[in-house]
């Protein structure tokens, strides 16, 4: 069964950064937040698409 509490327990068990996006923020702000988090954690190379 899905529940917010179960999701919170799962997220706390992860050994990686968790980015939380709130649905109230405009899309541009959410994209900027994602990009900043990727940069902050040095994940630029890992996030690039392989073409």
Secondary structure, DSSP 8 states (H G I E B T S, - for coil): ---HHHHHHHHHH-SS------TTS-HHHHHHHHHHHHHHTT-HHHHS---
